[in-house]
């Protein structure tokens, strides 16, 4: 599965997530087994990310240049 997702629903967290923006999904098999993704969000105060419902995102394969840019920006 992709390391990046696009937010499609931020209704419950409008200050932390932007609809249409790509976010880095951190590996967390336990969370994913419960329908959650660990995401580095807009707050960025928690380097281990926050848990969000996976239904709020869609996985996306990005070009390598885009992945590098997101990783460099901390996204």
C-alpha positions, 0 to 999 in steps of 0.5 A: 500500500502507498505511503501517501494518502489524500484527504477526502473528508476533514469534517471532524478535524478541519484545523488538522487536515486539508481536503485534497492534500496529500499526507504521509501515512506512517506504518502502523499495522495495529491501527490499520487492522482497526480501520485507522491510519497514522497520519502526520497532519497539519499540526505536526506537533506529534512526529509519530502522527495521529490516528484518523479513520482510514475512510477519511483518505484514499491511497495515492501513488505519487511520482518520486519527485513529489514523494521527495518533496513531501518527505523533505517538508515533513509532510 
